[in-house]
Amino acid sequence: MGKVRKIKSGNLLPDRMDDVSLPLENAGRLKLNTLNVPLRVDVPNPQSAEMTMHPQSLSWAAKAMEPIRKAGLDAFLEPFPWVNQGGLAETAWNPTDVKEWFHRWGDICLQAAKFAQEERIGTLVISDGIIHLEPYPDQWIQLIKEIRQIYDGKITYRTQWWYTSWVNPLDRKFQKKLENPLFGQVDFISISAYFELTNSWEPTEKELIGAWYRSTRYMRRQPIVEQIVQFHQRWNKPIFFGEVGYVNFAGTNCMPWSVNPSDKPSPREQRDCFSAFYKVFWHQPWFLGASVFQIHMPESAYYPVGKPAEEVIRTIPWETTGSTLQARWRDFLHRL
């Protein structure tokens, strides 16, 4: 039987691309097979379409690709919005001139695609967290067509996590996201996995697993897994989580997007969140894999290396023959 391969990736940071020695070391420790390489795009004003590729972004990426290949790793290439010198999240970018924005972002993505083609990088990420421009499918689809003329690798678009609540059945935000035709044009769908799970500090792993199926956060009863399956079924595309990250503080499951959900250290909750995530998703046949946020900055609370979460990430199996996949998976579950 053929090999079954999941992507085990780690996210690099756009402001640290001058030195990738540490994430390369961590890729070995965590047994990753891919690294997400960002191209820093400087965005001085979140209300403006102004943007420039950082002068050293491409040279840093080119320099990084040599040791990445030497280590036997695959790579994603991602133009990454560095808003207000990193002072704001990429989700804050909300330009008033949409036409100009797509013109400039298109130039950035085409430049990245040309570089990815030359460097034989297998996947290009054309968006990460640019939530205010997602409702413009025609422009995204046109950009994807232009990229495919010069790049023969895979193209993905990373959408942000969402929430729904049973108390507001008329809220159609998720349905609009699900029906966005741009997802039909990519090779696989990427999602940032910062879904809010429970209201509890340090819940049990069993509670975390259950919350993926029916979130208890604010009593929303959000069927997160079911909604992700809907994405797969609607567009017949594999699902990849482009960022999976938890801090080592209590409450990280409540607000995975927050670097400081509380002041109480809890390496256990960080570990259990990763473990619950893998147990819910990794065995699904439509699930392509996930990328750990992040493995580049030890002072960050998201950094899992040297913490109990490291063992969980390291022991997840990522490649085997189909005949032994279930046995490897049972062994992984037994060890957690």
MARLORO-726080 format. One line per 10 residues: their letters; for each residue y, x, z of N, C-alpha, C. Coordinates in pm, whole numbers, plus 50000, padded with zeros to 5 digits. Atoms other than C-alpha are relative to their C-alpha. Layout:
A	Y:X:Z:Y:X:Z:Y:X:Z | ...
//
This chain:
MGKVRKIKSG	49880:50084:50000:50000:50000:50000:50124:50087:50000 | 49877:49924:50006:50359:50109:49943:50066:50014:50135 | 49929:49978:49875:50598:50229:50207:50100:49889:50028 | 49899:50094:49952:50810:49989:50410:50107:50083:50070 | 49896:49911:49948:51144:50153:50482:50121:49921:50046 | 49877:50056:49947:51423:50035:50707:50105:50111:50007 | 49891:49903:49989:51763:50204:50716:50038:50014:50147 | 49950:49967:49866:51839:50373:51048:50118:50093:49982 | 49879:49925:50032:52196:50487:51015:50084:50023:50124 | 49900:49977:49897:52478:50622:51229:50137:50009:49936
NLLPDRMDDV	49864:50000:50053:52851:50576:51181:50076:50125:50041 | 49908:49890:49975:53078:50878:51148:50141:49944:50013 | 49865:50047:49974:53445:50855:51240:50099:50063:49903 | 49911:49949:50105:53726:50889:50982:50097:50107:50045 | 49907:49899:49953:53947:51103:51205:49930:50126:50049 | 50075:49883:49955:53669:51356:51281:49914:50059:49888 | 50084:49958:50111:53531:51424:50936:50013:50148:49967 | 49990:49857:50023:53646:51785:50944:49884:50077:50062 | 50114:49935:49936:53340:51862:51161:49892:49895:50026 | 50109:50098:49985:53013:51670:51128:49877:50063:50063
SLPLENAGRL	50116:49932:49942:52789:51916:51312:49936:49918:50112 | 50056:50079:49891:52751:51692:51619:49925:49877:49951 | 50079:50114:50047:52654:51372:51435:49874:50040:49924 | 50122:49953:50065:52409:51573:51227:49892:50034:50104 | 50093:49972:49891:52250:51698:51548:49947:49871:50060 | 50041:50128:49941:52246:51343:51685:49910:49920:49906 | 50088:50068:50095:52088:51211:51366:49856:50046:50019 | 50133:49949:49971:51794:51437:51444:49946:49947:50131 | 50044:50049:49869:51779:51332:51809:49959:49853:49993 | 50025:50144:50006:51790:50962:51720:49902:49962:49889
KLNTLNVPLR	50091:50023:50113:51556:51001:51420:50060:49902:49899 | 49935:50081:50102:51805:50847:51179:49960:50049:49862 | 50027:49956:50137:51757:50856:50803:50122:49989:49909 | 49880:50023:50081:52113:50776:50687:50124:50022:50086 | 49871:49992:49932:52475:50849:50778:50104:49925:49919 | 49890:50074:50063:52777:50628:50704:50124:50090:49999 | 49892:49902:50017:53046:50862:50567:50130:49927:49963 | 49875:50070:50031:53403:50724:50585:50098:50089:49925 | 49883:49938:50063:53694:50810:50360:50124:49938:50064 | 49885:50054:49927:54006:50774:50568:50109:49957:49902
VDVPNPQSAE	49891:50055:50080:54265:50548:50403:50114:49967:50095 | 49889:50017:49907:54599:50570:50581:50081:49875:49965 | 49928:50126:50014:54768:50231:50632:50111:49998:50105 | 49893:49987:49900:55110:50270:50799:50045:49868:50059 | 49947:50129:49956:55194:49899:50827:49898:49891:49972 | 50105:50100:50023:54937:49619:50877:50046:49879:49918 | 49950:50112:50081:55164:49367:50698:50029:50042:49855 | 49963:49947:50131:55207:49589:50392:49876:50033:49917 | 50106:49955:50090:54994:49667:50087:50001:50151:49981 | 49991:49855:50014:55094:50031:50121:49876:50067:50059
MTMHPQSLSW	50117:49926:49953:54798:50268:50153:49987:50128:49919 | 50026:49874:50071:54705:50624:50062:49870:50060:50051 | 50117:49923:49959:54381:50814:50063:50049:50123:50073 | 49960:49881:49926:54417:51082:50330:49977:50123:49912 | 50009:49886:50093:54480:51414:50148:49869:50078:50008 | 50122:49921:49985:54163:51571:50288:49872:49916:50003 | 50118:50086:49987:53930:51269:50288:49887:50041:49907 | 50105:49968:50097:53742:51361:49971:49942:50139:50022 | 50051:49864:49975:53718:51731:50054:49914:50003:50126 | 50084:50009:49880:53587:51650:50403:49865:49938:49966
AAKAMEPIRK	50126:50065:50036:53328:51414:50255:49912:50092:49916 | 50077:49908:50083:53223:51668:49992:49937:50111:50084 | 50052:49895:49911:53185:51935:50259:49886:49947:50087 | 50102:50058:49914:52981:51697:50476:49870:49973:49927 | 50118:50040:50073:52741:51600:50199:49896:50111:49989 | 50096:49889:50012:52584:51946:50174:49905:50004:50119 | 50095:49999:49888:52443:51955:50531:49926:49867:50017 | 50068:50129:49993:52363:51582:50513:49876:50002:49911 | 50114:49990:50091:52141:51644:50211:49896:50100:50051 | 50091:49897:49948:51996:51958:50366:49913:49946:50113
AGLDAFLEPF	50075:50061:49889:51892:51750:50667:49906:49889:49952 | 50088:50103:50056:51711:51509:50432:50048:49859:50024 | 49944:50131:49969:51945:51219:50508:50063:49936:49877 | 49925:50075:50099:52077:50948:50278:50141:49975:50053 | 49862:50024:49956:52443:50843:50289:50054:49871:49940 | 49910:50104:50048:52673:50546:50258:50138:50064:49990 | 49861:49957:50009:53029:50611:50141:50088:49877:50018 | 49921:50117:49963:53300:50386:50281:50149:50034:50011 | 49856:49991:49977:53677:50379:50223:50035:49920:50126 | 49980:50063:49869:53792:50303:50578:50148:49989:50032
PWVNQGGLAE	49857:50017:49969:54135:50154:50666:50034:50061:50137 | 49955:49935:49877:54304:50379:50924:50141:49946:50027 | 49878:50078:49986:54572:50133:51035:50087:50055:50113 | 49903:49952:49900:54882:50259:51214:49947:50123:50073 | 50056:49874:49948:54723:50606:51260:49886:49976:50098 | 50114:50031:49915:54417:50447:51417:50036:49919:50123 | 49957:50076:49882:54622:50254:51671:49962:49853:49994 | 50042:50139:50017:54509:49919:51530:49865:49995:49931 | 50128:50020:50067:54170:49791:51425:50022:49960:49855 | 49990:50035:50142:54103:49741:51055:50017:49850:49980
TAWNPTDVKE	49986:50146:50010:54088:49366:51123:50145:49955:50009 | 49858:50035:49989:54465:49374:51186:50072:50003:49865 | 49934:49984:50131:54539:49449:50818:50013:49864:49933 | 49974:50132:50057:54700:49134:50679:50123:50008:49910 | 49884:49977:50086:54927:49227:50386:50055:49870:49942 | 49936:50120:50056:55175:48973:50254:49988:49994:49848 | 50010:49997:50146:55146:49085:49890:49854:50024:49961 | 50144:49991:50026:54783:49009:49806:49972:50065:49865 | 50022:49944:50134:54809:49094:49435:50016:50152:50001 | 49978:49856:49993:54953:49437:49507:49891:50068:50082
WFHRWGDICL	50105:49942:49915:54696:49495:49780:49873:50024:49918 | 50123:49983:50078:54402:49436:49545:50016:50107:49892 | 49975:49894:50098:54561:49661:49285:49981:50138:50064 | 50008:49868:49934:54593:49948:49531:49862:50026:50060 | 50134:49981:49943:54264:49891:49713:49898:50022:49890 | 50088:49978:50113:54092:49869:49376:50004:50144:49953 | 49989:49860:50039:54226:50212:49284:49927:50091:50100 | 50069:49921:49897:54099:50350:49616:49848:49990:49982 | 50145:50020:50014:53752:50198:49565:49945:50065:49873 | 50045:49936:50123:53728:50323:49207:49998:50152:50016
QAAKFAQEER	50000:49856:49971:53823:50671:49324:49877:50036:50084 | 50118:49977:49917:53552:50646:49590:49872:49988:49918 | 50119:50020:50083:53300:50517:49333:49976:50121:49910 | 50013:49881:50084:53369:50811:49102:49945:50117:50081 | 50048:49894:49912:53319:51051:49392:49853:49978:50037 | 50139:50031:49962:52998:50872:49500:49905:50026:49884 | 50084:49975:50117:52862:50893:49145:49979:50150:49981 | 50009:49855:50017:52938:51265:49123:49913:50064:50108 | 50074:49942:49887:52788:51334:49466:49862:49938:50020 | 50130:50067:49992:52484:51109:49406:49980:49931:50135
IGTLVISDGI	50007:50078:49877:52561:50895:49711:49951:49860:49964 | 50073:50117:50045:52336:50592:49700:50064:49866:50025 | 49942:50130:49966:52554:50320:49853:50149:50014:50022 | 49856:50006:49980:52923:50232:49841:50035:49872:50074 | 49952:50114:49921:53081:50004:50103:50144:49973:49958 | 49867:50024:50055:53385:49835:49951:50094:49930:50096 | 49913:50062:49900:53517:49661:50262:49935:50009:50136 | 50046:50000:49862:53488:49689:50637:50110:49939:50086 | 49908:50060:49906:53673:49446:50858:50132:49953:49942 | 49874:50044:50060:53942:49348:50607:49993:49847:49989
IHLEPYPDQW	50035:50141:49991:53902:48988:50719:50099:49909:49928 | 49898:50089:50057:54230:48847:50584:49995:49998:49848 | 50013:49998:50146:54140:48939:50224:49866:49947:49952 | 50132:50050:50039:53785:48802:50228:50006:49868:49922 | 49997:50128:50073:53891:48453:50104:50052:50009:49856 | 49956:49982:50139:53975:48597:49758:49883:50050:49915 | 50122:49952:50066:53634:48611:49588:50021:50046:49857 | 49981:49960:50140:53763:48633:49230:50045:50145:49989 | 49951:49862:50003:53947:48956:49304:49890:50099:50041 | 50109:49911:49958:53648:49107:49487:49895:50011:49889
IQLIKEIRQI	50101:49998:50106:53410:49010:49209:50046:50084:49882 | 49947:49918:50109:53637:49165:48947:49992:50148:50036 | 50008:49861:49957:53653:49485:49152:49856:50051:49994 | 50140:49959:50006:53273:49496:49182:49958:50028:49855 | 50033:49979:50141:53242:49461:48803:50058:50132:49950 | 49938:49874:50043:53484:49751:48749:49928:50120:50060 | 50072:49890:49936:53298:49969:48998:49867:50025:49929 | 50131:49984:50062:52964:49905:48828:50008:50068:49863 | 49984:49931:50127:53104:50046:48504:49996:50152:50016 | 49998:49854:49979:53131:50393:48662:49904:50047:50108
YDGKITYRTQ	50085:49963:49886:52883:50383:48953:49870:49922:49990 | 50129:50066:50016:52511:50311:48935:49923:49988:50131 | 50064:50019:49870:52436:50306:49309:50015:49857:50049 | 49992:50132:49940:52421:50009:49542:50142:49975:50056 | 49869:50041:49949:52736:49818:49642:49978:49895:50107 | 50005:50101:49895:52778:49628:49967:50140:49972:50052 | 49874:50045:49939:53056:49440:50143:49966:49964:50144 | 50029:50027:49859:53067:49434:50523:50093:49890:50052 | 49925:50109:49940:53175:49103:50670:49994:50011:50151 | 49994:49994:49855:53272:49059:51033:49913:49892:50063
WWYTSWVNPL	50072:50100:49923:53079:48871:51299:50085:49873:50009 | 49932:50129:49991:53170:48506:51352:49943:49922:50118 | 50060:50088:49900:53118:48232:51604:50018:49855:49957 | 49991:50143:50017:53052:47861:51586:49969:49935:50134 | 50024:50070:49874:53038:47603:51864:49958:49857:49972 | 50049:50136:50018:52851:47277:51892:50106:49896:50035 | 49897:50096:49960:53162:47115:52046:50103:49976:49889 | 49905:50015:50109:53355:47159:51720:49927:50000:49866 | 50082:50002:50122:53123:47052:51438:50081:49992:49871 | 49917:50010:50120:53415:47003:51198:50057:50135:49957
DRKFQKKLEN	49951:49867:50034:53503:47374:51204:49913:50058:49888 | 50075:49957:50118:53399:47497:50858:50016:50148:49967 | 49977:49858:50029:53489:47866:50892:49870:50069:49959 | 50126:49935:50035:53125:47974:50888:49951:49953:49864 | 50048:50053:50128:53038:47745:50597:50077:50062:49883 | 49920:49937:50106:53326:47888:50393:49957:50145:49979 | 50049:49862:50012:53206:48241:50469:49866:50002:49927 | 50134:50006:50059:52849:48147:50376:50006:49973:49850 | 49993:50041:50141:52956:47997:50043:50088:50092:49916 | 49914:49909:50075:53183:48287:49941:49918:50070:49891
PLFGQVDFIS	50085:49946:50108:53049:48388:49596:50001:50151:49988 | 50003:49853:50010:53137:48755:49643:49868:50054:50053 | 50126:49951:49944:52815:48787:49848:49886:49993:49899 | 50101:50004:50105:52618:48698:49538:50008:50117:49904 | 49978:49890:50095:52755:49004:49357:49963:50137:50057 | 50035:49871:49940:52659:49278:49604:49849:50018:49999 | 50144:49972:49999:52320:49447:49630:49936:49959:50131 | 50045:50054:49872:52284:49360:49997:50122:49964:50083 | 49891:50050:49917:52498:49185:50258:50005:50080:50130 | 49980:49927:49875:52640:49390:50546:50078:49914:50098
ISAYFELTNS	49934:50077:49894:52748:49239:50877:50027:50093:50118 | 49973:49931:49874:52919:49390:51181:49943:49915:50113 | 50087:50077:49908:52694:49289:51472:50062:49975:50137 | 49935:50017:49869:52951:49223:51746:49999:49855:50046 | 50013:50139:49958:52826:48871:51817:49998:49992:50153 | 49994:50020:49855:52904:48747:52168:49876:49921:50044 | 50132:50055:49968:52576:48665:52344:49998:49909:50122 | 50008:50081:49879:52608:48543:52705:50132:50009:50077 | 49886:49992:49907:52860:48488:52986:49971:50094:50116 | 50049:49928:49882:52666:48718:53220:50020:50150:49989
WEPTEKELIG	50008:49855:49991:52712:49073:53333:49854:50036:50028 | 50134:49946:49980:52383:49261:53308:49891:49892:49999 | 50110:50096:50012:52160:48975:53190:49869:50073:49973 | 50129:49939:50030:51790:49040:53147:49986:50015:49848 | 50026:49983:50143:51658:49158:52813:49950:49870:49939 | 50050:50129:50049:51478:48825:52777:50116:49905:49973 | 49884:50086:50022:51810:48642:52817:50078:50042:49877 | 49929:49950:50117:51971:48865:52555:49928:49961:49872 | 50077:50040:50117:51691:48797:52308:50021:49852:49972 | 49980:50142:50017:51725:48425:52368:50138:49965:49948
AWYRSTRYMR	49862:50028:50042:52101:48440:52316:50022:50027:49853 | 49989:49981:50145:52056:48576:51964:49957:49873:49926 | 50046:50124:50063:51875:48252:51886:50087:49881:50037 | 49911:50108:49957:52112:48030:52086:50097:50060:50102 | 49903:49931:49914:52421:48201:52226:50044:49909:50115 | 49950:50074:49884:52523:48095:52576:50146:50035:50031 | 49860:49964:49980:52870:48250:52548:50087:49876:49986 | 49913:50118:49999:53122:47978:52639:49924:49872:49963 | 50084:50117:50030:52832:47732:52598:50008:49959:49853 | 49986:50032:50143:52869:47757:52220:49870:49950:49936
RQPIVEQIVQ	50131:50032:50059:52496:47725:52147:49994:50046:49853 | 49998:49952:50138:52554:47930:51834:49863:50052:49959 | 50131:49951:50047:52225:47980:51640:50018:50123:49911 | 49958:49882:50076:52312:48335:51535:49894:50042:49899 | 50106:49956:50091:51976:48436:51388:49984:49900:49885 | 50014:50102:50103:51945:48107:51202:50111:50011:49895 | 49889:49989:50094:52290:48156:51048:49987:50125:49913 | 50021:49879:50080:52207:48510:50938:49890:49976:49896 | 50105:50036:50096:51888:48379:50776:50059:49914:49888 | 49935:50081:50104:52107:48126:50593:50069:50089:49897
FHQRWNKPIF	49938:49905:50094:52302:48417:50443:49895:50057:49905 | 50107:49944:50083:51979:48574:50322:49950:49897:49899 | 50057:50103:50087:51848:48247:50179:50101:49952:49896 | 49900:50051:50093:52177:48138:50021:50018:50092:49880 | 49971:49905:50107:52221:48458:49819:49881:50085:49961 | 50122:49924:50031:51866:48599:49817:50027:50150:50005 | 49965:49858:49981:51999:48933:49946:49946:50049:50134 | 50034:49942:49869:51869:49166:50218:50124:50003:50090 | 49893:49996:49900:52074:49179:50538:49999:50135:50070 | 49983:49871:49932:52208:49504:50684:50111:49985:50103
FGEVGYVNFA	49894:49999:49899:52405:49543:51007:50073:50135:49992 | 49926:49877:50024:52676:49796:50922:50055:50065:50125 | 49963:49944:49869:52779:49842:51285:49926:49922:50107 | 50058:50055:49878:52571:49780:51597:50043:50091:50113 | 49948:49914:49893:52746:49905:51908:50017:49924:50131 | 49981:50054:49865:52748:49844:52282:50049:50113:50089 | 49952:49899:49906:52940:50028:52553:49912:50000:50124 | 50082:49989:49879:52780:50147:52875:50073:49944:50121 | 49934:50071:49891:52971:49896:53089:49949:49857:50005 | 50046:50137:49982:52870:49561:53232:50087:49904:49920
GTNCMPWSVN	49928:50098:50080:52964:49270:53011:50009:50034:49854 | 49990:49963:50141:52923:49452:52682:49933:49897:49910 | 50062:50104:50081:52695:49173:52561:50094:49882:49979 | 49903:50110:50011:52978:48924:52624:50106:50031:49895 | 49894:49956:50090:53232:49124:52423:49963:50134:49937 | 50042:49871:50057:53054:49390:52214:50111:50072:49927 | 49887:49943:50073:53378:49447:52023:50099:50069:50091 | 49904:49945:49903:53556:49558:52343:49950:50131:50059 | 50037:49872:49941:53558:49915:52467:50002:49994:50153 | 49995:50011:49854:53630:49795:52824:49980:49856:50045
PSDKPSPREQ	50026:50136:49954:53463:49461:52900:50008:49985:50151 | 49987:49999:49855:53466:49559:53269:50015:50144:50045 | 49989:49865:49943:53510:49856:53501:49868:50047:50062 | 50127:49967:49936:53147:49855:53615:49907:50071:49901 | 50093:49932:50091:52930:50121:53448:49863:49932:49999 | 50133:50060:50010:52602:49981:53319:49927:50055:49878 | 50083:49949:50108:52395:50210:53100:49879:49912:49973 | 50115:50088:50020:52113:49961:53155:50033:49887:49904 | 49966:50109:50092:52299:49678:52983:50014:50051:49857 | 49991:49941:50134:52380:49906:52690:49861:50017:49940
RDCFSAFYKV	50138:49981:50047:52011:49997:52662:49936:49867:49965 | 50066:50128:50022:51894:49637:52693:50057:49926:49879 | 49941:50064:50118:52140:49517:52429:49941:50057:49872 | 50064:49939:50118:52004:49767:52176:49855:49956:49988 | 50141:50038:50003:51646:49684:52272:49983:49856:49953 | 50009:50141:50041:51703:49308:52236:50031:49986:49851 | 49964:50006:50141:51871:49361:51899:49882:50040:49913 | 50110:49953:50082:51581:49561:51759:49881:49904:50006 | 50113:50091:49987:51320:49321:51895:50021:49871:49921 | 49970:50122:50074:51495:49026:51731:49993:50022:49850
FWHQPWFLGA	49978:49986:50143:51561:49176:51389:49907:50095:49925 | 50055:49890:50078:51367:49488:51301:49876:49962:49920 | 50124:50036:50068:51040:49320:51202:50021:49897:49889 | 49977:50102:50101:51206:49060:50977:49992:50062:49860 | 50016:49940:50133:51109:49122:50611:50130:50007:49920 | 49872:50001:50071:51464:49040:50490:50101:50095:50061 | 49905:49916:49926:51624:49282:50736:49991:50143:49950 | 49999:49869:50064:51725:49606:50566:50015:50114:50099 | 49979:49895:49901:51831:49800:50876:50132:49985:50070 | 49879:50007:49919:52129:49887:51093:50059:50139:50018
SVFQIHMPES	49929:49874:49977:52388:50155:51167:50060:49999:50139 | 49955:49990:49861:52463:50268:51522:50145:50045:50004 | 49862:49961:49976:52828:50276:51623:50012:50048:50145 | 49989:49894:50096:52888:50556:51690:49939:50125:50060 | 50074:49882:49954:52732:50905:51712:50086:50127:49985 | 49909:49892:50035:53042:51122:51660:50092:50044:50113 | 49898:49973:49898:53255:51107:51977:49940:49980:50140 | 50069:50013:49871:53085:51182:52313:50082:49932:50108 | 49918:50061:49895:53381:51062:52520:50011:49849:49986 | 49993:50144:50020:53348:50711:52376:49891:49929:50079
AYYPVGKPAE	50099:50079:49928:53175:50444:52583:49893:49945:49907 | 50101:50047:50097:52994:50337:52263:49893:50105:49974 | 50089:49889:50033:52826:50677:52232:49868:49984:50077 | 50126:50026:49931:52453:50620:52309:49920:50125:50036 | 50080:49879:49982:52331:50980:52307:50015:50051:50143 | 49999:49954:49862:52235:51115:52648:50000:49888:50101 | 50005:50118:49913:52215:50761:52789:49865:49930:49976 | 50129:50067:50018:51914:50529:52833:49982:49936:49862 | 50010:50061:50133:51997:50364:52497:49943:50098:49897 | 50049:49902:50098:51907:50689:52320:49851:49985:49975
EVIRTIPWET	50144:50010:50015:51536:50645:52385:49961:49877:49918 | 50027:50121:50076:51543:50290:52248:50022:50024:49852 | 49967:49977:50140:51713:50398:51926:49903:50099:49937 | 50086:49895:50056:51498:50709:51881:49861:49947:49966 | 50139:50040:50016:51166:50527:51912:49980:49885:49901 | 50016:50106:50100:51237:50253:51658:49939:50059:49873 | 50061:49945:50122:51003:50313:51360:50080:49960:49878 | 49918:50031:50118:51178:50334:51023:49927:50014:49868 | 50075:49993:50125:50919:50422:50764:49852:50012:50028 | 50145:49996:49986:50547:50357:50738:49941:49926:49883
TGSTLQARWR	50065:50080:50103:50293:50209:50502:49986:49857:50049 | 50010:50140:49963:50265:49833:50495:49880:49970:50088 | 50122:50026:49926:49911:49848:50635:50011:50038:50147 | 49989:49956:49861:50026:50021:50956:50131:49955:50065 | 49870:50039:49945:50369:49860:51003:49986:49920:50128 | 50014:50084:49882:50252:49596:51250:49949:50081:50120 | 50050:49917:49891:50059:49854:51455:50111:50087:50057 | 49888:49918:49954:50363:50083:51469:50100:49916:50077 | 49903:50088:49934:50582:49789:51564:49951:49960:50139 | 50055:50036:49868:50350:49681:51848:50011:50119:50095
DFLHRL	49989:49882:49915:50349:50038:51976:50144:50020:50046 | 49860:49988:49964:50729:50046:51969:50036:49899:50110 | 49969:50103:49901:50753:49717:52161:49937:50033:50135 | 50068:49967:49876:50502:49838:52416:50073:50108:50078 | 49933:49888:49933:50705:50150:52490:50136:49964:50056 | 49866:50038:49952:51033:49964:52551:49993:49932:50136
//
